[in-house]
Amino acid sequence: MTLVHVVLVFLYVAPSNAISKAYNQQINAWVRPLFSQNWRLFAPEPQSVNRQISAKVRYTAPNGTRRVSGWIDLSSMDDSAVKHNVFPSHTAQNMLRQAWNSYLKTHGSDDQPYSERALLIEKYLRNIAVDRVTAQQRGPFDSIQLRVTTLPIAPPRPADGSRPAATAPAPAVIRYLPWWKVDSHEAE
């Protein structure tokens, strides 16, 4: 299995060739989204928005009634894993954010997946959320919903130190994803 992984990643990062062209779909299915390669380490694209991703779950209470939890802030878990850590892991800094960015690229505004890759990204994002919620909340649950609050970041001051023209701050945009069914083994 290790050899297969190394060969597929090599074909993914290697210059275009007959083998990588012939097996492009299989190579991408293996490498993305978990092992995606890019050059952002050397030329990062600064964030233009702050996003807070939260989740809530539906579960059946011991008395048989259906309940919904309060919102659990998944983004703050990332922030706390990075804060005061001299060498924070790349995973702690970027996993949830990259999963959300991939979701935005593969889903329409109606949250419908239109490809196999979109389904894979949706499952990846759901699994991250389920893992994080499970770490915070004990007990099984059968559905999860995400809420993403996006707040634009104000542009930096001009280099000359002058104040930019006064403009009203952009409002926060809140997006609610549909409820996703969770397998019982994922939530325990």
C-alpha positions in Angstrom: 0.0 0.0 0.0 2.8 2.4 0.8 4.4 1.8 -2.6 1.0 2.5 -4.3 0.7 5.8 -2.3 4.3 6.9 -3.2 3.7 6.1 -6.9 0.4 8.0 -7.1 1.8 11.0 -5.3 4.8 11.0 -7.6 2.6 10.9 -10.6 0.5 13.7 -9.2 3.5 16.1 -8.7 5.5 15.0 -11.7 5.4 16.9 -14.9 2.5 15.9 -17.2 3.3 12.5 -18.9 1.5 9.7 -20.7 0.9 7.7 -17.5 -0.4 10.6 -15.4 -2.7 11.6 -18.3 -4.0 8.1 -18.8 -4.7 7.7 -15.0 -5.5 11.3 -14.1 -8.9 10.5 -12.6 -7.6 7.7 -10.4 -4.5 9.7 -9.3 -6.7 12.7 -8.4 -9.2 10.5 -6.5 -6.3 9.2 -4.3 -4.4 12.4 -3.8 -7.2 14.9 -3.3 -8.4 16.2 -0.8 -6.1 14.5 1.8 -2.8 14.8 0.1 -3.2 17.9 -2.1 0.0 19.6 -3.1 0.5 23.3 -3.7 3.1 26.0 -3.4 1.3 28.1 -0.7 4.1 27.5 1.7 6.3 29.8 -0.4 3.7 32.3 -1.6 0.7 32.1 0.8 -2.5 33.9 -0.2 -3.5 36.1 2.7 -7.0 35.6 4.1 -9.5 38.2 3.1 -12.2 37.0 5.5 -12.5 35.4 8.9 -14.6 32.3 9.1 -16.1 30.8 12.2 -17.4 27.2 11.6 -19.8 25.8 14.1 -21.8 22.6 14.4 -24.8 21.3 16.2 -26.1 17.8 16.4 -29.5 16.0 16.6 -29.8 13.1 18.9 -32.4 11.0 20.8 -32.6 11.7 24.5 -32.9 8.8 27.0 -36.7 9.5 27.2 -37.0 9.0 23.5 -37.5 12.7 22.5 -35.5 14.2 19.6 -33.2 16.9 20.8 -30.8 19.4 19.1 -27.6 20.6 20.8 -26.3 24.1 21.0 -23.7 25.4 18.5 -20.2 24.1 19.1 -17.4 26.4 17.8 -15.1 24.2 15.7 -12.9 27.1 14.6 -12.0 28.0 18.2 -10.7 24.4 18.6 -8.2 25.1 15.8 -7.3 28.5 17.3 -6.6 27.0 20.7 -4.5 24.3 19.1 -2.3 26.9 17.5 -2.2 29.7 20.1 0.9 29.7 22.3 2.3 26.7 20.3 5.7 27.6 19.0 5.5 24.8 16.3 1.8 24.3 15.6 1.0 21.5 13.2 -0.1 22.3 9.7 -3.1 20.1 10.3 -4.2 22.1 13.4 -3.9 25.3 11.4 -5.5 24.4 8.1 -7.5 21.2 8.1 -11.0 22.6 8.7 -10.3 25.8 6.7 -9.0 23.9 3.7 -11.9 21.5 3.9 -14.3 24.4 3.8 -12.5 26.1 0.9 -12.7 22.9 -1.0 -16.4 22.6 -0.2 -16.9 26.1 -1.6 -15.2 25.2 -4.8 -17.1 22.0 -5.4 -20.6 22.9 -4.3 -23.0 25.5 -5.6 -24.8 27.9 -3.4 -27.5 25.3 -3.0 -25.1 22.9 -1.3 -25.6 20.2 -3.9 -22.6 18.1 -4.9 -22.3 18.0 -8.7 -19.4 15.5 -9.0 -17.8 12.5 -7.3 -15.1 14.9 -6.0 -17.8 17.1 -4.4 -19.2 14.1 -2.6 -15.8 13.2 -1.3 -15.2 16.8 -0.1 -18.6 16.8 1.6 -17.8 13.6 3.4 -14.4 14.9 4.4 -15.8 18.1 5.9 -18.6 16.1 7.7 -16.0 13.7 9.1 -13.8 16.5 10.4 -16.9 18.1 12.1 -18.1 14.7 13.5 -14.6 14.0 15.0 -14.4 17.5 16.6 -17.9 17.4 18.0 -17.4 13.8 19.3 -14.4 15.1 21.2 -16.5 17.8 22.9 -19.8 16.1 23.4 -20.3 12.6 24.8 -23.0 10.3 23.5 -24.2 9.3 20.1 -25.9 11.5 17.6 -27.4 10.8 14.2 -27.3 14.2 12.3 -25.0 17.2 12.1 -25.4 20.7 10.7 -22.7 23.3 10.1 -23.0 27.0 10.3 -20.3 29.2 8.7 -20.1 32.8 9.7 -17.9 34.9 7.3 -16.7 38.3 8.2 -14.6 40.3 5.7 -11.2 41.6 6.9 -10.6 45.3 6.5 -7.8 46.1 4.1 -4.5 47.2 5.5 -3.7 50.9 5.9 -1.9 52.5 3.0 1.9 52.4 3.2 2.1 56.2 3.6 0.3 55.9 6.9 -2.8 57.8 5.8 -6.2 56.7 6.8 -8.3 55.0 4.2 -11.7 56.6 3.3 -14.3 55.8 5.9 -16.6 53.0 4.8 -19.2 51.0 6.6 -17.9 47.6 7.7 -19.2 44.8 5.6 -21.8 42.7 7.3 -21.2 39.2 8.4 -22.6 36.5 6.1 -24.0 33.4 7.8 -24.5 30.2 5.8 -26.3 27.1 7.2 -25.5 23.8 5.6 -28.2 21.1 5.4 -28.4 18.5 8.1 -26.1 15.5 7.2 -26.9 12.0 8.4 -24.2 10.5 10.6 -23.5 6.8 10.9 -23.7 5.7 14.5 -20.1 4.4 14.4 -18.9 7.8 13.3 -20.5 9.6 16.3 -19.4 7.4 19.1 
